[in-house]
């Protein structure tokens, strides 16, 4: 019984940490989608620098609402037809296993979303 308990606790904590990691990855994908959608919407007048800043700000707002620290980058043609790519990056800090397995701290997460601008 004593040897089984640590293994069961490791499985339980690993399952919880994996669920939290998957949650953060899904939230990164959502924030990248928000940024890409903002970048591909019609804006009048269309200034590429302003639209990129607005798209990044919308994606960062989505990250802040989800309580995830990260960064968003928007690339591609914003004011014309073409593929706009939004990339969201963050480092995941395990809630439970990080104290026992230090190599798990700072797992890089990336979500990339591409949308076509239709103007």
C-alpha positions as CSV (number, residue, x, y, z in Angstrom):
1,X,0.0,0.0,0.0
2,X,2.8,2.4,0.8
3,X,4.5,1.9,-2.5
4,X,1.3,2.3,-4.5
5,X,0.3,5.7,-3.0
6,X,3.1,7.8,-4.5
7,X,2.5,6.3,-7.9
8,X,-1.3,7.1,-7.7
9,X,-0.5,10.6,-6.5
10,X,1.9,11.1,-9.4
11,X,-0.8,10.0,-11.8
12,X,-3.4,12.2,-10.2
13,X,-1.2,15.3,-10.2
14,X,0.1,14.6,-13.7
15,X,-3.5,14.3,-15.0
16,X,-4.4,17.7,-13.3
17,X,-1.3,19.4,-14.7
18,X,-2.0,18.0,-18.2
19,X,-5.5,19.3,-18.0
20,X,-4.3,22.8,-17.0
21,X,-1.7,22.7,-19.8
22,X,-4.3,21.8,-22.4
23,X,-6.6,24.6,-21.1
24,X,-3.8,27.1,-21.5
25,X,-3.1,25.9,-25.0
26,X,-6.7,26.2,-26.0
27,X,-6.9,29.7,-24.6
28,X,-3.8,30.6,-26.6
29,X,-5.5,29.4,-29.7
30,X,-8.6,31.4,-28.9
31,X,-6.6,34.6,-28.4
32,X,-4.7,34.0,-31.6
33,X,-8.0,33.5,-33.4
34,X,-9.3,36.8,-31.9
35,X,-6.2,38.6,-33.2
36,X,-6.4,37.1,-36.7
37,X,-10.1,38.0,-37.0
38,X,-9.4,41.6,-36.0
39,X,-6.6,41.8,-38.5
40,X,-8.8,40.4,-41.4
41,X,-11.8,42.6,-40.8
42,X,-12.5,45.6,-43.0
43,X,-11.2,48.8,-41.6
44,X,-11.6,52.2,-43.2
45,X,-9.1,53.9,-43.5
46,X,-6.7,51.0,-43.5
47,X,-3.3,51.6,-41.9
48,X,-1.2,48.4,-41.6
49,X,0.6,49.5,-38.4
50,X,-2.6,50.6,-36.7
51,X,-4.5,47.4,-37.7
52,X,-1.6,45.2,-36.5
53,X,-1.5,47.0,-33.2
54,X,-5.3,46.8,-32.8
55,X,-5.2,43.0,-33.6
56,X,-2.4,42.4,-31.1
57,X,-4.2,44.4,-28.4
58,X,-7.4,42.4,-29.0
59,X,-5.5,39.2,-28.7
60,X,-3.7,40.4,-25.6
61,X,-7.1,41.4,-24.0
62,X,-8.3,37.8,-24.7
63,X,-5.2,36.4,-23.0
64,X,-5.6,38.8,-20.0
65,X,-9.3,37.8,-19.6
66,X,-8.2,34.1,-19.5
67,X,-5.5,35.0,-17.0
68,X,-2.7,33.6,-19.2
69,X,0.6,35.5,-19.6
70,X,1.9,35.4,-23.1
71,X,2.6,37.4,-26.3
72,X,0.9,37.7,-29.7
73,X,2.4,38.4,-33.1
74,X,0.5,39.3,-36.2
75,X,2.1,38.7,-39.7
76,X,0.9,38.9,-43.3
77,X,-0.9,41.4,-45.4
78,X,-3.4,43.2,-43.3
79,X,-5.1,45.7,-45.7
80,X,-5.4,43.4,-48.7
81,X,-6.3,39.9,-49.8
82,X,-3.9,37.4,-48.3
83,X,-3.2,35.1,-45.5
84,X,-2.9,36.7,-42.1
85,X,-1.2,34.7,-39.4
86,X,-1.5,35.3,-35.7
87,X,0.9,33.5,-33.3
88,X,0.4,33.3,-29.6
89,X,3.2,32.1,-27.3
90,X,3.4,31.4,-23.6
91,X,5.3,29.4,-21.1
92,X,3.3,26.9,-19.0
93,X,4.3,26.6,-15.3
94,X,3.0,23.3,-13.8
95,X,0.8,23.8,-10.8
96,X,1.7,20.5,-9.0
97,X,4.5,18.6,-10.6
98,X,6.8,21.6,-11.1
99,X,8.0,21.4,-7.5
100,X,8.9,17.7,-7.9
101,X,10.2,17.7,-11.5
102,X,12.1,21.0,-12.1
103,X,12.7,20.2,-15.8
104,X,8.9,20.6,-16.4
105,X,9.0,24.3,-15.5
106,X,8.6,26.7,-18.4
107,X,7.1,24.4,-21.0
108,X,6.7,26.5,-24.2
109,X,3.3,26.6,-25.7
110,X,2.5,28.0,-29.2
111,X,-0.8,28.4,-31.1
112,X,-0.9,29.6,-34.7
113,X,-4.0,30.7,-36.5
114,X,-4.2,31.7,-40.2
115,X,-7.2,33.6,-41.7
116,X,-7.6,35.0,-45.2
117,X,-8.5,38.6,-45.6
118,X,-11.4,39.2,-47.9
119,X,-11.6,42.8,-48.9
